[in-house]
Amino acid sequence: MRLVEQVQTGLTGLLDHPFRTFLTMLGIIFGVGAVIAMVSIGAGAEREALEELKKFGDSSIRISSIEIQGERLAEALKKQARGLRMTDVAFLASACPFIELAVPEKIDEYGFYVANTKPLVKIVGVGDGFLAASRFEVERGRFFTDEEQANAAMVAVLGAGVASEVFGLVEPVGQVVQIERVRFKVVGVMKPQGAGSGKLAIKRRDHDRDVYIPVKSSLQRLERWPVEDKDLYHEINSIWVEVRPGYDLLAARDRIAVMLKRRHSEVDDFEIQVPLEILQQSQKTQNLFNLVMALIAGISLLVGGIGIMNIMLASVNERTREIGVRRALGASKRDIVVQFLVEATLISVLGGLIGIFAGVAISWLIALYTGWTTAIPLSSVLIAFFVSISVGIIFGSFPAAKASTLDPVKALRYE
């Protein structure tokens, strides 16, 4: 019997019992669907983490201040520790040959006024090299010049969200805004940055709500009253560090940590994050998650394979007389084996196809209702599909072999 005829015969046999066939497929459907949905979540998370890593850079280190209060603050002041300061930036830049850039960042919630409005923004004072270290880009106008940085000029660059909210269709560049009691001229608008996904477990705010000014302008032009000890402790909030190519990031991090802690009288008032290291840790966790989910999906496929074997064994018993007739008419053992393997494979193929659609649908629904990023690699679809076919062939082999070994005479007498 030709293969096409065997496939047609197999389909006819499956369609004679549609409900039983569907129940047999369920294990395959669940297994394939679970594999695709699981991989889509993992691939989406990895893609999002990589996108966020690009925003930080694969050669960057972030030094952030840690707020200390109460007894810890009093103890730190006794040790003459003063938190992160501009002098730390200058020290790192001069004392560490592996540092290409060290950029200070000072974040405050000063009053920001435009006309009669007071939008909620962050006033961010930044130092030289901020664009290179942050990988942010200016969309309109320009960023601060070295001269403006040195002279604490009263110039500002608006985040995309702030510019859109405050000025609407009016061109922001050239306008004047007020921070506390000081007027600043807008010289540029940043490209939209977004708030970040948080996949790297790095603190990120919505940078589109930032208003950037030279860090010296923040330190020298603006004041906040009343001032408490905790407000005087950290002069700046963070330092963006770019490591020169060829240097080991983790070794650079450890060296910076030792040097800063010595300068800060051994007070733990800062933390250092390496985005690349966090990404690698995230990938390890994701790989473990993928492995667990793959085992769960594999169990579903195993159950589906057992279901296929049980149904095919029942089919052999139901069709014992048919097998005897076919053997009497000249069908070989190979023909019988192929016929039952074709039926088992058809079940797994159909189940695999339905599982693919189910997995894609689940992935889409997860992205829709949770806001997670999902991605479906073609390789995962192909692997899941071919594994489902293999399950059908493997678990269909025993019933097929049993059918081929039936004695034709006994089979013809079977009732």
N, C-alpha and C positions, 0 to 999 in steps of 0.2 A: 504494500500500500504506500502510495506516495505521501510525502510529508504534508502537503497541502490538504490531502484527503483526511489524514490523521488529525490535523488541526481542526478541520471542519467537523469531524466526528466528535472530537473532544469538546468543542464548543456546544454541539448539540446535547452531549451528555450533561454538561454543566447547566445549560439553560433548562433542561428537564427538571432540575431541582434548584431553582434560583435562590430561594431563601437559605437552603442548606449551603449553597456555594458562597453566598454573601457572608454567612456566619463563619465559614472556613477562612474567608479572606480577612476577617477583622484583625487577627493578630498581625498579619502582614501590613495592613493599613495603618494600625496604631504604631507599629515599629518604624516604618518608613516615615510616617508623618512626624513622629517624635524626633527622629534623627534630623530631619530637615529643619524643624522648628528650633531644635536645640542649637544646631550649627548656625542658624541665622541669627540667633541672639548673641552667640559667642563672636561671630564674625562682625556683627554690628558694633558690639562693645569694643572690639579691637580696632575697628576702623575709626570709631569716635575717639578712642584713646590716642591713636596715632595723629589724628587731626589736632587734638589738644596739645600733643607733644610738639607739633610743628609751631604752635603759638609760643611755646616756651623755648624751644630749641633743644637739640640733642647735645649741646656743649654748654648748657647753662646751669647755674646754681642759684638758688634763691635763699637769701638769709632774711628771716623775718623776726621781728621783735616779739617777745612774750610779755604780756602785761603782768606785773607783779604788784601785790598790794599788801597792806597790813604789816605783819611781822617780817615777811620776806622783804618787803620794800624797805623797812627800817634797817634790817640787817644789811641789805645791799648798800644803802646810803652810808652806813658805818664803814663799810669796806671801800668807800669812795667809788663805787661802781656807778656808772651813769647811763647804762643801756647803749643802744645803737646810736652812734653820733657821726657827724660828718668827718670827724677825725679818723674814725674806723675806715671810712671809704678811702681816704688819702693813704692811710697806713697799708691797707691791703694792696692798693694799686702800686705802691712803691716797694713793699717788702716781698711780694709774691711774683716771681718772674713768670709763673704760669698763667697769671691773670691778664687777659687782654682788655677787659672793660670792668669797671666797678662803678655802678650807677646808683645813687641814692634815690629814695622815694619817700615822700612825706605826705600822709593822707590826713585830711582834716574835714570837719563838717562845718565850715564857716558859712555864714549867711551869704547867699548868692542872689543878687537882685537884677532883674531886667525889666525896665519900665515899672509897672506896678505888680509884677509877679515875683514869687519867690519859689522857684522849683527846687526840689530836693536833689542835691548833687553831692559828689565828693570833690573836694578841692585837692588836687594831687600836685605836689611840688616834685619835679624830677630834675635830675642833673644831666650833665653832658653825656651823650651816647645812649640816651634812653631809647630812641627809635631802633638802634642797632641791637640793643639788649632785649627789648620787648618784642621786636619784630612787628610792631604796629606800623601803620602807614597813614600818611596824611592824604585826605581826599581832595580838599580845596585849600588854597592858600599855602602856608608853610609852617614849619616848626620853629623853635627858638634858635637864634644864632648864638655862637660862642660869646659874642660881645654882650648880648642880652642876658645870657646866663651869668656872666661875670659882674654885670652892673645891676643885677636884681631888677631888671626892667619890668614894667607893669604891662605885660603882654600875656595873652591867654590863648589856648587852643581848646576848642570844645569837642567833647565826644559827640558822635553822630546823633544819639538819642536826645541829648540836651539841645543841640542846634536845631533839630527838627521840631521839638516841643516849643522852644522859646521864639524862634524866628520864622518857623513855617516856610513859606515860599520866599521870604526876604533873604537876601544874601547876608550871611552872618559875618563874613570877613570884612573888617573895617568898622564893625559896630563896637559899641562900648558897653561893658557889663560892670557890675559893681560887686566886689567881694568884701564883706563887712563894710568899711567906710572908704575903701580904696577902689578907684576906677581903673579897669584894665581894658586894653584894646584887644579885640579878637583878631588874631593874625592867621588862624587856620582852623580847619575842621577835620577830625579824624575819620578814617574809614570805619564802617560798622565792625565791631569786634564780637559782640554777644557776651553772654554771661559765662559760657563754658559749661561743659557737661558734668564736670566733677569726676570723670572716670579715673583721673590720676590722683584723686584724693588730695589735691592741692587747692588751698583756699583761693578762690577767684570770685571777684565781684562783677557786676555788670559795668564793664569799662565804657559802654556807650553813655553812661550817666556821669562820667568823669569830666572835670574841667582842669586842664593841665596848665601849670604856671612854672616858671623857673624855681628851683628849690630855694635859691637864695632869696627870691621874692617872698616865698612863703615864710621863711625864717626871719626876714628883716622887715618886711612891709606889713605883715598881718600879726595881730595879737588877739588873744582871747582872754576874757576875764569872767569870773575869777580863775586864777591859776593854782592848781593843787600840786602836791609833790609828785603824784603819779603822772601828771601831765608834763612835768619837767624832766622826768627820768629818761624817756626815750626821745631824743631829738628828732630822729627819723624813724619810719616804720619798717623799712626794708632796704636791702641792697641787692640789686641785680648784678650777678657776676657772670662774665663770659670767660671761659677757659680757652687758652690758645690750642690750636690743633696739635694733636700728637701727645697731649698730656692726659693722664688717666683721671677721669672725673671723680671717682671715689677717693683716690689718693689726694686729689686737690681738696675735696670736701673735708677729709680728715685733717689735713694740714691747716685749713682755714679755721676749723673748729678749735684746734689746739691754740692757735695764735689769738683768736678772739677771746676765748675763755680766759687766757692769761691776762689779756688787756682788761677784761671785765671782772678781775679779782675773783675768778672761779665761780661767778654767779651765773646760774642758768637762766639768762634773760633773753635768749635768742634760740631759734631753731634753724636748721639748714636742711633744705630739700633739694634733691636731685631728680628732676622729672624723668630722666632716662631710667634711673634705678627704680622709680615707682612704677614706670611702665613695665619693666621686666618682672617686677613682683606681681603686678596685675595680670600679666600674661601667664605666669605660673599658676595663679589662682584660677584663671579662666581655663587653662588646660586641665586642671584637676576637675573643675566643674564639667567640662566637656567629656572627660573620661567617665565620670559618674553617670552622666546622662546617656552616654553611649552604651554603658552596661545595662541601664534600664531599658533603652531601646532594643538592645540585643536580646534581653529577656522576652520582650514582646515578640520579636521575630522568632525566637525559639518556641514560644507558645504557639505562634502561627504555624511554624513548621510541624509541630506535634499535631496540630489540628488538621493540617493537610494530610499527614500520614494516617491519622485515624479515619478520615473521610475516604481516603483512597483504599484503605483496608476494607472498609464497609462496602465500597464500590466493587472491590474484587469479589467479595462474597455474593453481592447482588447479581453480578454478571458472570458467575462461574459457568453457567450453561452457555452463555454467549461466547466465552473464551473457548469452551470445548468445541462449539460449532466452528469457530474460526480456525482452530487448530486442525479440525477434521477436514476443512476445506483447503488446507495447505499453508496456513499462516505459520511462520517460524516463531521460535521463542523470542528472537530479536524484535519481530513485529509487535509481539505482545508487550515487551518491555518498553519499546518506543511509544506505543499507544498510551500506556499509563503514565509514562514520564511526560508526555506532551500534555496530558490533562493536568497533572500536578504543576507543571511549569506555567500553564495558562492561568491557573488559580493565582500563582505568585506574581505573574506579570500583571494581571488585572488588578490584583491587590496593591502591587507596587505603584501602578499608575494612579489609582485612586488615592494612595498614600501621599504621592507627590503633590497632588492638588490639595489634599488636606493639610499637608505641611506648609505649603505656600499660603493657604488661607489663614492658618493659625499664626504664621509669621506676620502677615498683614494686619490681623486683628490685634496682635500684641503691640505692634508699632502704633496702631490707631488709638488704642485705649490706654496705653501706658506712656506713650511718648518716647519709648526707647527706640534707638536706631537699630534696625535689623538689616541683614544682607544675606542673600542666599547664593553661596558659591556654586557654580555649575558642577564642580567636582563632587560636592557633597550629595547633590541630586543623583549623579551617575553612580556613585559608590553605593548609596542606599538602594537604588533600583537594581543594580547587579547583585548586591547581597540578597535581596528578596528573591531574585531568580535562582541564585545558588541554593537558598533555603528550600525552594520548591523542588529543585533537582535532587538535593541530598535526601530530603525527607520523603520524596516520592520514589526513591530508588528501591527501598525495601518492599513496598506494596507491588511495584512493577516486577521485581524479581520473584516475589511470591506468586504472582499471576502467571508468569512464564513457566514456573515449575509444576503447575497443575497437570495431573495426568488427564489427557484428552478423553479417555473412556469414562473415568470417574466424573469428569466435568459434565459430560453429556447426560449422565444419569442423575446429576444433582438437581434436586427439587427446591 
